[in-house]
Amino acid sequence: MRNKLPISLRLGLAVLAAAALSAQAQPGSYRVDLPPDAPLALVSADWGASRATARGGAMLLELHSTLQLRNSGARRIRGVSLLVTAQDSTPGGRASLTLPSLDIDSGESFPVRLDLRLMRPLQTAPGAMVDVQLDGILFDDLGFYGPNRMNARRALLAWELEARRDRKALLAALERGGGEALRSELLGAMARMASQPRLEVQAARAGRATALEPEREVALAALSLPASPVELLSGSIRIAGDEARAPHLLLRNVGSKPVRSVEVSWLVRDNHGREYAAGALPADVDLAPGQTRPAARDGALRFSLPGGAPASVAAMSGFISSVEFADGGLWLPTRQALQNPRLLGVLPLSGEEERLVELYRRKGLDAVVQQLQKLR
Amino acid sequence: MTRRQLHPDAPTLALLAGGELPFWRRWSAAWHVRLCSQCQTELRQFRALRAALPAEALDESAAADALPGVAWSVFEAEMRANIRLGLAAGALAGEPESVPQPAPAAAVPFWRWATVCGALVFVLGAGWWLGTPRHTPTPVVQSVLTLPVEGDDSGTAQAPGFELLVPASDTARTEADFNGGTRARLIDGETGRVTLQQVYAQ
């Protein structure tokens, strides 16, 4: 080259390079804050390509990280829940990351992958942009450690009890009929999974999404599962087109123990008569034995078919899918209760069933047998 | 690259001395000459040489008048005809490989712009590489804040809320609840590890 590049071009290149680099968030922007007495220690934190970009008056944080944690306690860990906070008061500024189905021995390390997007205001107090805190740890004896700010205990315990229930059923099949019986169970679960219709569900915080469809209030059909300590007596919900909002429920504690919270699962029927599972409503309701109380929410859900077409909602029904007692105990429906023909073709597999089916699909029957025997 | 290679070449300095460079090259060369004593010396020499030449030697119309006996238009027509004849003959006979091809007149500007384009591609590529996650992500769950369009009170705008966008995958399942939050269940088929992610609206 005989001549220099023009100065303006060189300046432009420098500006472009600076812009590319500034998108990378600084390492000090992230903090992992575990209590000193926690039976969990941070080994390393790789924030990889995490980055922060301005979007109007807010900052969009894309987190891509791998944390390496170690069980520094004496008990085996079965689940961990972390709270990831960019800003407490900003919608979308807080998330939780829960890892159930773990089996981490004392002194053992394990990775936690974090791929999240969070929002926070541009102008905030100095300090870390993202805080990762411990919300809870579940041990193999079902003991719990942690502040439980986001109900990590309920989520971890529900997963663990459901997983034990489903593993026990699969193990029974294995002991009854050997590998072929277990294979048959897994193939049946795969077939159920493949045949179930899927519905995309979006949550909207407030207000009606459309003024084109007339809104109507419809009664909720309540499904009753055997041995449920809480009954869904009645309910109503407002439906307009592909949106359902403001459910009102009437709940009754028919058991003998005080109840702290319930989770109601929803089934949606469209105009063609097809039925879909459509999420759940966890509700904190203090219910003494024999007491009846209403529970209501203002939120709204929008339903769409895979591919994005709106799904017209004709009717909705609900059933009690879990109950948390005041003493910390948890009730879940039995597998027999879930054999209800109305639910069988609609309810998705449990998380543990899906995990084992995926393991079978990828690694074969031996891997599933190994898991069942290890976690029995 | 040596310091010498960055100097404007002699023709450039000569054209600069006569004020015959295009604006951009003149500005660039003048900038260099301001800072380079060696080029200042060469430029002075060109200017001195130019001042020493008689004014007629620098004037094209004066050069034509200096040879009044030559029929310039006939001469030009003959030259053009010869060039066309040569091109036609070359096309019929095929271009001999040994004939050197004339270098394109814009060779230097081409390489300059090629270098600039290469540098731009490099910078943009580096920016993309730096911004890409260096691990293979598990099914990515991302919360997307849906904000109302300002000034849109038609009633058909979507209410503010969240949605989880999960790539089509058999191992991911999303759920929403009336509290405004959205959660996803992700299962890594290789490790069998499960991750439950929930983004809170409140």
Contacts between the chains, C-beta under 8 A, distances in Angstrom:
chain1	res1	chain2	res2	distance
A	1	B	1	6.6
A	1	B	5	6.6
A	1	B	6	7.7
A	1	B	111	7.3
A	1	B	112	7.3
A	1	B	115	6.8
A	2	B	5	6.2
A	2	B	6	7.4
A	2	B	7	7.5
A	2	B	8	7.2
A	2	B	9	5.6
A	2	B	108	7.1
A	3	B	6	7.0
A	3	B	8	6.3
A	3	B	12	7.9
A	3	B	28	6.4
A	3	B	29	7.8
A	3	B	32	7.7
A	3	B	112	7.2
A	4	B	6	5.6
A	4	B	28	7.1
A	4	B	32	6.7
A	5	B	112	7.5
A	5	B	115	7.2
A	5	B	116	6.7
A	6	B	24	7.3
A	6	B	28	5.9
A	7	B	31	7.5
A	9	B	116	5.8
A	13	B	119	5.6
A	13	B	120	7.1
A	13	B	123	5.9
A	16	B	120	7.3
A	16	B	123	4.7
A	16	B	124	7.2
A	16	B	127	7.4
A	17	B	123	5.2
A	17	B	126	7.2
A	17	B	127	7.7
A	19	B	127	7.3
A	20	B	123	6.5
A	20	B	124	7.6
A	20	B	126	6.1
A	20	B	127	2.8
A	20	B	130	6.1
A	20	B	131	7.3
A	21	B	127	7.7
A	21	B	130	6.7
A	23	B	127	7.3
A	23	B	130	7.5
A	23	B	131	5.6
A	24	B	130	5.9
A	24	B	131	7.2
A	48	B	133	5.5
A	48	B	134	5.6
A	48	B	135	6.0
A	49	B	130	7.5
A	49	B	131	6.2
A	49	B	132	5.9
A	49	B	133	4.2
A	49	B	134	6.0
A	51	B	131	6.2
A	58	B	145	7.5
A	62	B	142	7.9
A	64	B	133	4.2
A	64	B	135	7.2
A	64	B	137	6.5
A	66	B	135	6.5
A	91	B	145	6.7
A	91	B	160	7.5
A	91	B	162	7.5
A	91	B	180	7.8
A	91	B	201	5.1
A	91	B	202	7.1
A	92	B	143	5.2
A	92	B	145	4.9
A	92	B	162	6.1
A	92	B	199	6.0
A	92	B	200	7.9
A	92	B	201	6.9
A	94	B	199	7.5
A	94	B	200	4.8
A	95	B	143	7.2
A	95	B	197	6.4
A	95	B	198	6.2
A	95	B	199	4.6
A	95	B	200	6.7
A	96	B	196	7.9
A	96	B	197	7.4
A	96	B	198	4.9
A	96	B	200	7.6
A	97	B	195	6.6
A	97	B	196	7.5
A	97	B	197	5.8
A	98	B	195	7.3
A	98	B	196	4.0
A	98	B	197	7.8
A	98	B	198	7.5
A	99	B	193	7.0
A	99	B	194	6.8
A	99	B	195	6.0
A	99	B	196	7.6
A	100	B	194	5.6
A	100	B	196	6.7
A	101	B	192	7.6
A	101	B	193	7.4
A	101	B	194	4.9
A	102	B	193	7.9
A	113	B	135	8.0
A	113	B	137	7.7
A	113	B	138	5.5
A	113	B	195	6.8
A	115	B	133	7.9
A	115	B	137	5.0
A	115	B	138	6.3
A	115	B	140	4.8
A	115	B	141	6.7
A	115	B	142	7.9
A	116	B	141	7.0
A	116	B	142	7.2
A	116	B	143	7.4
A	116	B	197	6.6
A	116	B	199	7.5
A	117	B	142	4.1
A	117	B	143	5.4
A	117	B	144	7.3
A	118	B	143	7.2
A	118	B	199	7.6
A	119	B	143	7.8
A	119	B	145	5.5
A	150	B	198	7.7
A	150	B	200	7.4
A	155	B	196	6.8
A	159	B	194	8.0
A	159	B	196	7.7
A	193	B	170	7.7
A	200	B	174	7.5
A	201	B	174	7.0
A	201	B	175	6.5
A	201	B	176	4.4
A	202	B	161	6.6
A	202	B	162	7.5
A	202	B	163	4.3
A	202	B	176	5.8
A	202	B	182	7.5
A	203	B	161	5.6
A	203	B	162	5.9
A	203	B	163	7.5
A	203	B	176	3.7
A	203	B	177	6.4
A	203	B	178	7.4
A	203	B	179	7.7
A	203	B	180	5.3
A	203	B	181	6.5
A	203	B	182	5.3
A	203	B	201	6.8
A	204	B	146	7.9
A	204	B	158	7.1
A	204	B	159	4.3
A	204	B	160	7.3
A	204	B	161	3.5
A	204	B	180	7.6
A	205	B	159	6.7
A	205	B	160	5.7
A	205	B	161	4.8
A	205	B	162	7.7
A	205	B	180	4.3
A	205	B	201	5.2
A	205	B	202	7.9
A	206	B	159	5.8
A	206	B	160	7.2
A	206	B	161	8.0
A	207	B	159	4.1
A	207	B	160	7.9
A	208	B	155	7.6
A	208	B	159	6.9
A	209	B	158	5.3
A	209	B	159	5.3
A	210	B	155	7.4
A	210	B	156	5.9
A	211	B	154	7.6
A	211	B	155	3.4
A	211	B	156	6.0
A	212	B	156	6.5
A	245	B	178	7.8
A	247	B	178	6.0
A	279	B	175	4.3
A	279	B	176	5.1
A	279	B	177	5.7
A	280	B	175	6.4
A	280	B	177	6.0
A	281	B	177	5.3
A	281	B	178	5.0
A	281	B	179	7.5
A	282	B	177	6.5
A	282	B	179	7.2
A	297	B	178	3.9
A	297	B	179	6.7
A	298	B	178	7.8
A	299	B	177	7.4
A	299	B	178	3.8
A	299	B	179	5.9
A	299	B	180	5.1
A	300	B	159	6.7
A	300	B	161	7.6
A	300	B	178	7.4
A	301	B	176	5.7
A	301	B	177	7.9
A	301	B	178	6.6
A	348	B	173	6.5
A	351	B	185	5.8
A	351	B	187	7.7
A	351	B	194	6.0
A	351	B	196	7.9
A	354	B	171	7.7
A	354	B	173	7.6
A	354	B	185	7.7
A	354	B	187	6.0
A	355	B	187	5.3
A	355	B	192	5.8
A	355	B	194	5.6
A	358	B	170	7.7
A	358	B	171	5.9
A	358	B	187	5.2
A	358	B	189	4.7
A	358	B	192	7.1
A	359	B	189	7.5
A	359	B	192	5.0
A	361	B	189	7.1
A	362	B	189	4.6
A	362	B	190	6.7
A	367	B	192	8.0
A	371	B	192	7.2
